[in-house]
Amino acid sequence: MIDEREIRSELLPVDGRVVMLSGGSTGIGAATARRLLAEGYALSLAGRRPKEIAAKFATSPNQPLVSHFDAFDSATAQSWLEATLERFGRIDVLINNAGMMKPLSFAEGDESALDDLWTVNVKAPFRLIRLALPYLAKSGRGRIINVASTDSKRYRDASVSIAYATTKHAVLALSHAARFAGWEDGVRVTALCPGAVDTDFVAGVPGVTPGPNRIAPTTIAEAVAFLLRLPNNSSVAEFIINARLESTV
């Protein structure tokens, strides 16, 4: 019989690890923050509405640091990183969770949707990875999780926003680039690719999986907790969690 203690001993301990997580006020971000706080991680949360995030975790015994971060204001990435280092003195994990959805097709929608989604879904994670990589390298077991989508793996049908699918494909490429950049320093990177998660983010989105069949945010949070415990020799480049049956994802 396998001793469960032996299995656990091969996983990374929480051991005061510091997590930077963007978009922690609702949905996947809030569920992930609660899960990691319960595990004992030190959290640095940030978003456009920091007061809302702070209120959500006001009663948490393990108080996270809450900062302002806006993808449209590049200076906020640097200030968030600096605030995290000032508070904790280290960074072990970066989770790029904040994202945006806007409709766009070849027939309908304004091209500005692509500009906005490129800024939020691609440029902001790129900027944060670039800033955080030196500190993740110092950890020797740094981790980056970029929340992508099953839309980063294929183009499902005409109901999918071209802007969203395009930028999420870019997040996948960004994740693989970061994996190569940090590999020798023990940084491991995962593109987390969920299907429809039961949050306000997908409310009213055409073609989305019906509500009862959507993935619970807590399920995604559990996946994140699992990925953060894996040792350096167990790299997961892409983690797909689908809510529907498809031939390729």
C-alpha positions in Angstrom: 0.0 0.0 0.0 1.3 3.5 -0.9 1.9 5.7 2.1 0.0 8.9 1.5 2.7 10.7 3.6 5.3 9.7 1.0 3.2 11.2 -1.8 2.8 14.4 0.0 6.5 14.7 0.8 7.2 14.9 -2.9 4.9 18.0 -3.2 6.0 21.5 -2.5 5.2 22.8 0.9 3.3 26.1 1.2 6.2 27.3 3.4 5.3 31.0 3.4 5.2 31.2 -0.4 4.0 34.6 -1.7 1.4 34.7 -4.5 0.6 37.7 -6.7 -3.0 37.3 -8.1 -4.7 39.8 -10.4 -8.5 40.2 -10.5 -9.3 38.9 -7.0 -12.7 40.5 -6.5 -15.0 38.0 -8.1 -15.3 34.7 -9.9 -12.2 32.6 -10.4 -9.9 35.2 -8.7 -12.0 35.4 -5.5 -12.4 31.6 -5.3 -8.7 31.1 -5.9 -7.7 33.7 -3.3 -9.9 32.0 -0.7 -8.5 28.6 -1.5 -4.9 29.7 -1.3 -5.5 31.7 1.9 -6.9 28.6 3.5 -3.8 26.7 2.4 -1.6 29.3 4.2 -0.1 31.2 1.2 0.7 34.9 1.6 -1.4 36.7 -0.9 -0.9 40.0 -2.8 -4.2 40.7 -4.6 -4.8 43.5 -7.1 -7.4 44.9 -9.4 -9.2 48.0 -10.6 -11.4 48.1 -7.5 -9.1 47.4 -4.6 -11.6 48.5 -2.0 -14.0 45.8 -3.2 -11.3 43.2 -3.0 -10.3 44.4 0.5 -13.9 44.2 1.7 -14.3 40.7 0.4 -11.4 39.5 2.5 -11.9 41.8 5.5 -12.6 38.9 7.9 -9.9 36.6 6.7 -7.5 35.7 9.5 -4.6 35.7 7.0 -5.0 39.2 5.6 -3.9 39.6 2.0 -2.1 42.7 0.7 -4.5 44.6 -1.7 -3.2 46.9 -4.3 -4.6 48.9 -7.3 -3.8 47.4 -10.7 -5.2 48.5 -14.0 -4.2 46.9 -17.3 -4.7 50.3 -19.0 -2.2 52.0 -16.7 1.2 50.4 -17.1 2.6 52.2 -14.0 0.3 50.2 -11.7 2.0 46.9 -12.6 5.3 48.3 -11.2 3.7 49.8 -8.1 1.9 46.5 -7.3 5.2 44.6 -7.6 7.0 47.1 -5.4 4.2 47.0 -2.8 4.4 43.2 -2.8 8.1 43.2 -2.2 7.9 45.8 0.5 5.3 43.8 2.4 6.7 40.2 1.9 10.2 40.6 0.5 9.8 37.9 -2.1 7.6 36.6 -4.9 7.1 32.9 -5.5 3.9 32.8 -7.7 2.3 35.0 -10.3 -1.3 34.3 -11.3 -2.5 36.3 -14.3 -6.2 35.9 -13.8 -7.7 39.3 -14.8 -9.3 39.3 -18.2 -11.9 41.0 -20.4 -14.5 39.8 -22.9 -16.0 41.9 -25.7 -17.9 40.7 -28.8 -16.3 41.0 -32.2 -16.9 39.3 -35.5 -16.0 40.1 -39.1 -19.6 41.3 -39.6 -20.3 43.1 -36.3 -18.5 45.0 -33.6 -15.9 47.7 -33.4 -12.2 47.1 -33.9 -11.5 48.9 -30.6 -12.7 45.7 -28.9 -9.6 44.0 -30.2 -7.4 46.8 -28.9 -9.0 46.7 -25.4 -8.7 42.9 -25.1 -5.1 42.9 -26.4 -4.2 45.4 -23.6 -6.0 43.5 -20.8 -5.6 39.9 -21.8 -2.1 40.0 -23.4 -0.1 43.1 -22.6 -0.9 43.2 -18.9 0.2 39.6 -18.3 3.3 40.1 -20.5 4.2 43.2 -18.4 3.7 41.4 -15.1 5.7 38.4 -16.2 8.6 40.6 -17.3 8.6 42.4 -14.0 8.2 39.3 -11.8 10.6 36.8 -13.5 13.8 37.9 -11.7 12.1 37.4 -8.4 10.5 34.1 -9.3 13.9 32.9 -10.5 15.4 33.8 -7.0 12.7 31.5 -5.5 14.1 28.5 -7.3 10.6 27.1 -7.6 8.7 30.1 -9.0 5.4 29.5 -10.6 3.3 31.4 -13.2 -0.3 30.5 -14.0 -1.9 32.3 -16.9 -5.7 31.9 -17.0 -6.4 31.3 -20.7 -9.5 29.5 -21.9 -10.5 26.5 -24.1 -10.8 29.3 -26.7 -7.0 29.5 -26.6 -7.0 25.9 -28.0 -9.4 26.1 -30.9 -11.9 28.3 -32.6 -15.2 26.7 -31.6 -17.8 28.4 -33.8 -19.1 31.8 -35.0 -20.6 32.6 -31.6 -17.1 33.1 -30.2 -15.7 36.6 -30.1 -12.8 36.9 -32.5 -11.1 39.4 -30.2 -11.4 37.0 -27.2 -10.2 33.9 -29.1 -7.3 35.8 -30.7 -6.0 37.2 -27.4 -6.4 33.9 -25.5 -4.4 32.2 -28.2 -1.8 34.8 -27.6 -1.9 34.1 -23.8 -1.1 30.5 -24.7 2.0 31.5 -26.7 3.0 33.9 -23.9 2.8 31.1 -21.4 5.1 28.9 -23.5 7.6 31.7 -24.0 7.7 32.4 -20.2 8.2 28.7 -19.6 11.4 28.7 -21.8 12.6 32.0 -20.2 12.4 30.8 -16.7 13.1 27.0 -17.0 16.8 27.0 -16.0 15.9 29.0 -12.8 13.2 26.6 -11.7 10.3 28.7 -12.9 7.4 26.6 -14.2 4.6 28.1 -16.2 1.1 26.7 -16.9 -1.6 28.0 -19.2 -4.8 27.1 -17.4 -7.5 26.7 -20.0 -11.0 26.3 -18.5 -14.2 26.1 -20.5 -17.3 28.0 -19.3 -17.0 28.9 -15.6 -20.1 29.8 -13.7 -19.4 33.5 -13.2 -20.8 36.8 -14.3 -18.0 36.9 -16.8 -19.9 34.6 -19.2 -23.4 36.0 -18.5 -25.1 36.6 -21.8 -22.3 35.3 -23.9 -23.7 33.7 -27.1 -23.1 29.9 -27.4 -21.8 29.5 -23.8 -22.4 26.3 -21.9 -25.8 26.4 -20.0 -25.5 27.4 -16.4 -26.1 24.0 -14.7 -23.2 22.5 -16.7 -20.7 25.2 -16.2 -17.5 24.7 -14.1 -17.6 26.0 -10.5 -15.0 28.7 -9.7 -14.0 26.5 -6.7 -13.0 23.7 -9.2 -10.6 26.1 -10.9 -9.3 27.2 -7.6 -8.6 23.6 -6.7 -6.7 23.1 -9.9 -4.6 26.1 -9.1 -3.8 24.8 -5.7 -2.8 21.5 -7.2 -0.5 23.1 -9.8 1.3 25.1 -7.1 2.2 22.0 -5.2 3.9 20.2 -8.0 7.7 20.0 -7.9 10.0 21.3 -10.6 10.2 17.9 -12.3 6.5 17.8 -12.8 5.8 20.7 -15.2 2.3 21.1 -16.7 2.5 23.4 -19.7 -1.2 23.4 -20.4 -4.1 22.4 -18.1 -7.4 22.1 -19.9 -10.7 21.8 -18.0 -13.7 21.6 -20.3 -17.4 21.8 -19.4 -18.6 20.2 -22.7 -17.7 17.3 -25.0 -15.5 18.4 -27.9 -13.2 16.3 -30.1 -10.0 18.3 -29.5 -10.2 19.8 -26.0 
